[in-house]
């Protein structure tokens, strides 16, 4: 009998009998149709459980009764609890995704979270390292083994081209054009971009490809540029760990990640007067607004120079 007595939405699917049914259906959709990771599913489950608790306190017991005021009330409750604007924005994003799913299933006519204003996030300037820090990372040492020579080549390339860690880990030999001095990178959204690299990166890559990579490959065929000790492609976590090791050997303190090198690439270009549109293209940003944060970095650098060297700074 069960479902035969249930009221049905216009698209024909049974109306969920509770918020828990609705959230379970959403998490199932994320797992099966979107291939979400266990970490992502756990984060959505936690955020939506808090949202549902808030709705039940307001006696909003079914999805079709949800209104924008309920979403705004949830955000205000998070603010009163002292949660940061970044956490509140993340939870609103989870609620919006959930509501889009409810609309998709025909359980809501429109998304009540769509027009709720997101908390204003503080502007955080990207973390970068000085040119001297980068140079100390790349300083050659007669004691360098194969892996350290590989690591320094990878750092040189990331810093030369502003690559994301996933882009350098997945880089194929066919994407290198050392004679012309550029790499073709497959970035977010499978978009390709050609990025020039300088003399230092070209020379280090040539040496790595000639002297180091064949020994790491051990005769096994691979299309990837950077290989592990066993001749396999590097994983992103492995790249991050090796960079931390390199930083310790160079005597550098503070956090140093592949993303820090990418930020350093952009920061040093803008500080030296590079055109923002060109930097945007090299970074692979879809929106110039994402790149504009580096103008603030450059302005801060100029203020520091003025304070340090001007007689009345």
C-alpha positions, 0 to 999 in steps of 0.5 A: 500500500505504502506509497500509493496513498502519498501525495505526489508533486507535479513531476510525479515523485512522492513528496518527502514526508520529513526533512530527513527524507529530503536530506537523505535523498539529496545526499544519495544524489550527491553520492551516486549522480555527482560522485561526491567524496566521503569528506564532501558528503560528511560536510553536507550532512553536518551543515544540513543537520544544523539547518534542519534542527533550526527549521524544526525549532521554527515548526517548518516541518516539510520542504514545501513550507520553506521560505526565504525568511527561514534561511535568513533566520538560520544565518542569523542564528549562526551569527549569534552563535559566534560562527565566522563569516566564512563558516556561515557562507559555507553553510549557506552554500550547502543550503542553496545546493540542497534547495536547488535539488528540491526544485529539481525534484519538483518539491519546491517551486523556487529556491528560497535560498537563492536571493538570501545575501551571503555573509561578507567575507574578509579580504585575505591577501594571498600568502607569498614568499620572497624572491630570496626564499625561492632562490634558497629553495632552488639552490643546487647542492652536490649532495642532492639525490635524484628526488631532490633534483626532481623536486627542485625542477618541479618547484622551478616550473611551478614558480616559472609558470604559476601552476596549480599543484594538480596541473603540475602533478598531471603534466604530460611530456606532450605538454612541454615545448622547451624549444619554444619555451612554454608549457600547455596546461590543462586547468579547471574545467578542462581548459587549456592555456599556454604559459611561457617559462623562462631560461632557468626553468627550461634548463632545469627541465632539460637536465631533469629529462636527460639525467633524472627522469629516465632513472626514476622511470626505470625503463617503464613507459610513462607519459607523465613528466614528474615521477615517483621513486617507483616511476609512478605519477606524483600525487598532490599530497606527495608534492606538498610533502616533498615541498615541506621537506625542501623548505626545511632543508633550505632553512625556511620557516612558516608554511610553504605549499604549492599554492604559495609558489603559485601566489609568489609567481603572480605577486612577483610579476605584479610587483614588477609591473606586469599587466593584470590581464596577462597575469590572469591568462597565465594563472588560468583565472576565468574572471579578472576579478579573481586576479585583481587581489594581486593589485592589493598585494602590490600596493602593500609591497609599495607601501612597505618600500615607502615606509622603509626607505622614504626619509619621512615614511 
